[in-house]
Amino acid sequence: MAWSASQYVKFEDERTRPARDLLAQVPLAEARSVVDLGCGPGNSTELLAERFPSAAIVGVDSAPDMLVAARKRLPALTFAEADIANWAPAEPVDLLFANALFQWIPDHLAVLVRLMDSLRPGGVLAVQMPDNLGEPTHMLMEEVAHSSPWAGAFADRTIRRPMLPSPSVYFEALGDKSSRLDVWHTIYNHPLADAAAIVEWVKGTGLRPYLEPIEPDLREAFLEAYLERVAACYPPMSDGRVLLRFPRLFLIAVKR
């Protein structure tokens, strides 16, 4: 799946806020080595560089377009292309930071358990994932995809990613490796200009897998049908803006 850095940063402040909130809970006064997993265009990496100016910081992502943007933004830092599902640092690190990545990784629980072994004792695994598949934005993607004339493109494939496990599952999986484990949810309410802005937001993430299988001449009609449904589910407030409700799951695990 191809990711677009330019589309992603259209809502950079809103997308970076969860990274700021996650980093605020990282219980490290200092760090020698930090890895930003799924660094994207470098917005989260920049936060890490500000928090730990003396650390060796590496950003890792599987999308070349994101890495180009990250290197342009932070030319003094190191960025590497890798599949996070199979990646591991060459030696143990102090912080593995992942903002909005692991919801895309199949069997991400097993990957998180494995990555705990890549931390030094006292090191931190810090993870944030959107937990919004039950929101109208994502339910409507499915509704449009399985209606005519697009249904044929989705007949033999599963686009919808699995729901995140409950917090107890993370405690069971990571508890034995952790001296401290915190899991919580935050619901953000983002005021956006209108329903079209919501569509622009999800075009950078969740909507991309739905658009790619569709014939190019049908994509615009798909977006129009999706926008119509989004506008019905997100009515304007008195000032004309709409409110995008966005639940996210956070996890902080400190290695024993």
N, C-alpha and C positions, 0 to 999 in steps of 0.2 A: 504494500500500500504506500503510495507516494504522499509525502507530507509537504505542505507549502509553508515556508517561514513567513512570507508576506501576508498570507491569510491569517496565520496564527497570531501575529502581533497586532492585528486590527483591534484586539481587545486586551492589549498587553497588561495594562494596569489591573484589570479584573482577574486575568489569569495568573498574575504574579502575586496577588494578595494571599492566596492559600500558601504559596511558597514562603512568604514572609511570616505567616502565622505558624507554619511548621518549624521554620528555623528558630523562631522565638522560643520554642519548647525544647530545643536541643541542649542537653545539660553538659556542654563542654565549654570550659573557660578558654581553652586553646586547642589547637589541632595541628599536627605536623603534616597529615595527608588527608585529603578530602576528595571524594569522587561524586560528581553530579551525574547520576544515572538518568538517561533520557533528558539530556540537557537542553534539547530544543534549540532555539535561537540564542541561548545564552542569558536569558533574563534571570533565571534562577542561579546560574553560575556566578553572575555579577553579585548577587546577594551574598553568596558564599565567600567570594573574594573580599568583600567589604567586612564581613564578620571575622574572617580568619586571614588577615593580610600576610602572615608569615608562612602559611601552609602551602604545600605543593598541591595544587588543585588541577584535577583533570575532569573534563566534560566528555561523556560518552553518549553517543546516539547512533541509531541505525539509519537515519535519514540524511543523505548527502546535502540536501538543500538546507536543512537545519544547521548542519555543521558549517557550511559556508557562511551563513549569517552569524553564527556564534564566533567563528574565527575573525570575522570582520569587526564584530563588536568588542571582542576581548583578545586582541592580537598577541598579548604577552602570555596568555594561558595556553595550555595544551588541550587539544580536542582529538578524540579518536572515534572511528566508526566501528561499531561492533553490535552483534545481536546480544542484547542483555540476557536473554534466556539462557545463553551458554557462556556468558562472560564472567571472568573473575580477575581481580587485581593480581599483579605479579607477586605482591607481598601484602601482609595485613595492613589495613588502614584505620584511621581514627573515626571517619564519618563516611557513610554511604547515604546519600541524599537522593530521594526520588520523588519529584513532583509530577503527578498526573502521568505516570508511566505504567504501573503494574496492572492496571485494569485491562491493558492490551496484551499482557503476557499470558499465554496459556499455562495453566497450572502454576500460577504465580506464587501460591503458598510454598510449594516445593522450592522455588527459586529463592524466596525470602529465607527459608530455613538454610539453604546452602550458602547464601551470602553472609549469614551470621558468622560462619566459619572464616570469612575473609576480614573480620574485624579484630583489632587488638583487644585484649581484656579492657573493659571500660569504654570500648568504642561504641558508636551509636549507629543504628539503622533507623533512618527517618523517612517515612513514606506518607504520601498523600494521594488518594485516588478519588475521582468523581464517583459518587454513588447515586446516580441520577437516572438509571434505566426505567424507573417507575414514573418519571416526570413526563408531562405531555410532549415535550420536545422529542423524546425518544420513542414514546409509544406511537406518535404520529408518523415517524419515519417508517415503522413497520406497517402501519395502516396504509400509507400511500404505496409502499413497495409491493404490497400484495393485492393491489387493485389494478384494474386495466388502465392503460396498456403496458404496464411495467412488470406485471406479475411473472411473465415468462422469464425475465432476467434473474429472478430469485427462486425459481421453482426447485432447483437442485442444489441450493447452497444455503448456508446459515450465515446471515450477516450479523444478527444481534449477538453481542458478546454475552457471556454468562453474568448473572447477577453476582455481586460481591458476597462472600460468606458473611455470616453474622460475626460480631466482635469476639464471641466465645471461641470461634474456630481459630482465630489468630492467637488467642491466649493458649489454646491447647497446642498449637504448632510451635510457637516460639518461647513458651514459658520456661522450658527446661534450659534453654540457652541464655536466658535473660536474668540479670539481677534486678532489672526494673522494666516493666512493660506497661505502656499506656496506649489505649485505643479509645478514640472518641469521634463523634460526628459534629460537624458544623454545617449549618444551613445558611448559605449566602443568599441575599436578595439583591440582585443587580438591576437598577433602573436603566433601561435602554430606550433609545429614541422611539422605536416602534417595533411591530412584529417583524418587519424586514430585517431589523438589526439582530433579532434572535436568530433568524435564518443565516445571516452572515456569520454569527458566532459559531453555530454548529457546523457550518461549511468547513471550518478549520479543524474540526475534530470528528465528532460522532457521525456527521452526515457523509463524510468522505467515502466510507465503505459502501454506502448506498448509491452514490453517484457513479462510482467507477464501473460497475457492471452494465450500466444503462448505455444504450446507443447514444452517441453524442447529440443526434437530432431530437432525442426525447428528453434530454436532461433539463432543458429549460421548462418544459411542460411539467416535469416532476417537481421542480422547484416552485412553480406557480401553484400546483395542487397542494404542496406541503405548506407554503406560505398562507394559503387560504385557511387551512385547518389551524395553523398556529395563531393566526389573527383571531379566530373564533375562541380559542382557549386562553389567550392572553389579552383580555380587553384593556384598553387604555385607561390610565388614571386620569384625574381631573386636569393634570398638566399635559396630557397627551402621551406621556411615556408609558411603557409597559414594564412589568416587574418580572424578571426571570429568577425563579426559585431554583437554587442549585445546591443540593446536599453533597457533602464530601466526607470521606472517611480519612482519619489521621492515625498514624501509628508511630510510636517511639519505642525502640527496644535497645536497651543497654546490655552489652555482652558481659556475661559473668567473667 
